[in-house]
Amino acid sequence: MRLDGAMLFVKDLHRMTAFYRDVLGLEPIEETRLENWVEFRGDGVRFSLHAIPSAIATGIRIDSPPRPREQSSAKLTFAVQSVDATLEKIEQMGLPLLRRPWGGTEAVDPEGNVFAVCAAQ
């Protein structure tokens, strides 16, 4: 068995698409894009964003900067060209970086999802 895809439900699809495109370098697939769905081109596992239905999304509050949701049941890791440059870009956006006691650093997206970055091979 292998993992085929990963998806995040998001409140603000436009903002989150821009973050994953502009900061992590993921390329949206225009052919599969819908009003409430964006899938990104990549090697291996497919990654997508799905908008939370507006009736539910209106009741969700996201602080600025977002509060890291560290208790979620999954954490994604993205391979990037430069870990340091990516983390610096995220920090310059005013988003939290989480410096771990074991020496690792994780990042937080605009909606508080915690994720890791590693160097692309």
Secondary structure, DSSP 4 states (H G I P E B T S, - for coil): ----EEEEEES-HHHHHHHHHHTT--EE-GGG-BTTEEEEE-SSSEEEEEEPPHHHHTT----SSPPPBTTSS--EEEEES-HHHHHHHHHHTT--EEE-TTS-EEEE-TT-BEEEEEE--
